[in-house]
Amino acid sequence: MTRKLYIYDHCPFCVKAEMIFGLKNLPFERIILLNDDEAGPISMVGRKVLPILEEEARFMPESMDIVTHIDQQGTPVLTGTPNPAIADWINATNSTLYRLYLPRAACAPLPEFATTAARAYFVQRKEEFTGPFFEILKDSSVEIASLNKMLEMLAPLIRNPEAVNGTLSTDDIHLFAHVHSLSLVRGIQYPPAVEAYRQAMSRRSGVGLYDTIAV
Ligand SMILES: N[C@@H](CCC(=O)N[C@@H](CS)C(=O)NCC(=O)O)C(=O)O
């Protein structure tokens, strides 16, 4: 069976959906839509949202529904118990991360922004929430320092580079998607435990980091 996963490369929810295929070594067709393609997702699930999984002409939205569905094919891999401290850490860093991330994603050489119109669509919609991107990009030093401090607090929570709590769990899906977005921000300093985790999860999930295009 060929499964198709419709995604935007920059989208952390799409990263979650992609990860489970890599973690389970299951093949899939990776299809990146232009960010201003409204008709495509609407024709599949009735609203403009990605990721979407297409399986035997049926369409499934919602990243964690996709993760659960794919994990249930054969032997599940996400068998570990989540640690609430990981969700707390993600929540505590979420707004700072996405304030830094969105303007950088908007400049990045990603396929969903292959046309000027697609990039402009993203900028216009996201700036409604964040304010002008150019203002955010002028100086990120305070936010970067705060994230660097938070990463020092994440390090002791990582029990194993191969799985944050020792056994793969949904925490790995949420945490790696988060640090994947962070990899687009230049100047972030990763404590050794966090660096080992980023690299191991990138390898295991097949989702590459943005380090080489960080802004
Ligand atoms: N709850 C959804 C949220 C997905 C979501 O918000 N996706 C964003 C991209 S990161 C989206 O498609 N937003 C509409 C848009 O970009 O126009 C999930 O977990 O899959």
The ligand as a Tripos MOL2 file, in Angstrom:
@<TRIPOS>MOLECULE
LIG
   20    19     1     0     0
SMALL
NO_CHARGES

@<TRIPOS>ATOM
      1 N1         -4.1030   20.1730   15.2090 N.3       1 LIG1
      2 C1         -3.4550   20.0910   13.9290 C.3       1 LIG1
      3 C2         -2.7710   21.4080   13.6770 C.3       1 LIG1
      4 C3         -2.0660   21.4220   12.3240 C.3       1 LIG1
      5 C4         -1.6970   22.8500   11.9260 C.2       1 LIG1
      6 O1         -1.9590   23.8360   12.6500 O.2       1 LIG1
      7 N2         -1.0760   22.9560   10.7730 N.am      1 LIG1
      8 C5         -0.7440   24.2540   10.2590 C.3       1 LIG1
      9 C6          0.6490   24.2750    9.6420 C.3       1 LIG1
     10 S1          1.8970   24.2560   10.9230 S.3       1 LIG1
     11 C7         -1.6720   24.6100    9.1300 C.2       1 LIG1
     12 O2         -1.9010   23.8060    8.2370 O.2       1 LIG1
     13 N3         -2.2080   25.8230    9.1770 N.am      1 LIG1
     14 C8         -2.9820   26.3690    8.0940 C.3       1 LIG1
     15 C9         -2.1320   27.2070    7.2140 C.2       1 LIG1
     16 O3         -0.8990   27.1610    7.3110 O.co2     1 LIG1
     17 O4         -2.6970   27.9390    6.4050 O.co2     1 LIG1
     18 C10        -2.4700   18.9150   13.9250 C.2       1 LIG1
     19 O5         -1.9820   18.5490   14.9930 O.co2     1 LIG1
     20 O6         -2.2160   18.3490   12.8500 O.co2     1 LIG1
@<TRIPOS>BOND
     1     1     2 1
     2     2     3 1
     3     2    18 1
     4     3     4 1
     5     4     5 1
     6     5     6 2
     7     5     7 1
     8     7     8 1
     9     8     9 1
    10     8    11 1
    11     9    10 1
    12    11    12 2
    13    11    13 1
    14    13    14 1
    15    14    15 1
    16    15    16 2
    17    15    17 1
    18    18    19 2
    19    18    20 1
@<TRIPOS>SUBSTRUCTURE
     1 LIG1         1 GROUP 0 **** ****
